[in-house]
Amino acid sequence: MSLLFVYGTLKRGGSNHGQLAGQKFVSPARTAPGYRLFLLEGYPGMVPWPADQEGVVGELWDVTDAALPQLDAFEGVPEGLYRREPVPLQSPHQAADAYLYARSIEDRPDVGNEWSVG
């Protein structure tokens, strides 16, 4: 099992939440300061953002090792769209893997620290 931090369409109520079927919700969570969301094609991409003071709001999930390759493929890791890597979380959590957007955010709108799934 691995901890996975999700912040966009994979969250409960999100359009792609079904990708987490069979996985275990742990709790709401927030990254440590230093991350920001940018609008891509109808979904957010999280990137390191040193000026951020708040962290990104999301959810922490306990994901089976068998589910990770499927999630990586869904998130476009093999194509270089995202990369899965550990990010620090605010207390009471330590860290979890998250999908960071791996391409340029030039001309992408800044959507802040929280993606609404409603």
C-alpha positions as CSV (number, residue, x, y, z in Angstrom):
1,M,0.0,0.0,0.0
2,S,1.1,3.5,-0.8
3,L,-0.2,6.9,0.3
4,L,-1.4,9.0,-2.6
5,F,-2.4,12.7,-2.3
6,V,-5.0,13.7,-4.9
7,Y,-6.1,17.3,-5.6
8,G,-8.3,17.4,-8.7
9,T,-10.7,15.1,-10.6
10,L,-9.6,12.0,-8.6
11,K,-11.1,13.5,-5.4
12,R,-14.4,12.2,-4.1
13,G,-17.1,13.7,-6.3
14,G,-14.6,14.4,-9.1
15,S,-15.2,13.3,-12.7
16,N,-12.4,10.7,-12.5
17,H,-12.9,9.5,-9.0
18,G,-13.8,6.0,-10.3
19,Q,-10.1,5.5,-11.0
20,L,-9.8,5.1,-7.2
21,A,-12.4,2.3,-7.0
22,G,-11.4,-0.2,-4.4
23,Q,-8.8,2.1,-2.7
24,K,-9.2,3.4,0.8
25,F,-9.9,7.1,1.7
26,V,-7.7,8.2,4.6
27,S,-8.5,11.8,5.3
28,P,-8.6,15.3,3.9
29,A,-5.0,16.7,3.6
30,R,-3.0,19.7,2.5
31,T,0.5,19.9,1.0
32,A,3.2,21.8,2.8
33,P,3.5,25.4,1.4
34,G,5.3,25.5,-2.0
35,Y,2.7,24.1,-4.5
36,R,0.1,25.7,-6.7
37,L,-2.6,24.5,-9.2
38,F,-2.9,25.6,-12.8
39,L,-5.7,25.0,-15.2
40,L,-4.9,22.6,-18.0
41,E,-7.6,21.1,-20.2
42,G,-10.5,21.1,-17.8
43,Y,-8.5,19.7,-14.9
44,P,-5.7,21.0,-12.6
45,G,-2.0,20.4,-12.6
46,M,0.0,20.8,-9.4
47,V,3.5,22.3,-9.7
48,P,6.1,23.4,-7.2
49,W,5.6,27.1,-6.5
50,P,8.1,28.5,-4.0
51,A,6.1,31.7,-3.4
52,D,3.0,29.7,-2.1
53,Q,2.4,30.0,1.6
54,E,-0.7,27.8,2.0
55,G,-0.3,24.5,0.3
56,V,-2.7,22.7,-2.0
57,V,-5.9,21.2,-0.5
58,G,-6.8,17.6,-1.4
59,E,-7.3,14.1,-0.1
60,L,-5.1,11.3,1.1
61,W,-5.7,7.8,-0.2
62,D,-4.2,4.4,0.7
63,V,-3.6,2.8,-2.7
64,T,-2.6,-0.8,-3.5
65,D,0.7,-1.4,-5.3
66,A,-1.3,-3.1,-8.0
67,A,-3.3,0.1,-8.6
68,L,-0.4,2.5,-9.0
69,P,0.7,1.4,-12.6
70,Q,-3.0,1.9,-13.7
71,L,-3.1,5.3,-12.1
72,D,0.2,6.3,-13.6
73,A,-1.1,5.3,-17.0
74,F,-4.3,7.3,-16.5
75,E,-2.3,10.4,-15.4
76,G,-0.1,10.2,-18.4
77,V,3.2,9.4,-16.6
78,P,4.6,7.3,-19.5
79,E,3.9,10.2,-21.9
80,G,5.6,12.7,-19.6
81,L,2.4,14.6,-18.8
82,Y,2.7,14.1,-15.0
83,R,5.3,12.5,-12.7
84,R,4.5,10.8,-9.5
85,E,6.8,11.8,-6.7
86,P,6.7,12.4,-2.9
87,V,5.4,15.7,-1.6
88,P,5.5,16.9,2.0
89,L,2.1,17.3,3.7
90,Q,1.0,19.4,6.6
91,S,0.5,17.9,10.0
92,P,-0.7,15.4,11.1
93,H,0.6,13.7,7.9
94,Q,4.2,13.5,6.8
95,A,4.4,12.9,3.0
96,A,2.7,11.1,0.2
97,D,3.1,10.6,-3.5
98,A,1.3,13.0,-5.8
99,Y,1.0,13.6,-9.5
100,L,3.0,16.8,-10.4
101,Y,2.4,18.4,-13.8
102,A,5.6,17.8,-15.8
103,R,5.1,20.3,-18.7
104,S,5.2,24.0,-19.1
105,I,2.6,26.1,-17.3
106,E,3.3,29.1,-19.5
107,D,-0.1,30.8,-20.4
108,R,-2.0,28.4,-18.0
109,P,-4.4,30.2,-15.6
110,D,-3.5,30.0,-11.9
111,V,-6.4,28.4,-10.1
112,G,-5.1,28.7,-6.6
113,N,-4.8,26.1,-3.9
114,E,-8.1,24.2,-4.2
115,W,-9.9,22.5,-7.1
116,S,-13.7,22.4,-6.7
117,V,-15.2,19.1,-7.8
118,G,-18.8,20.5,-7.4
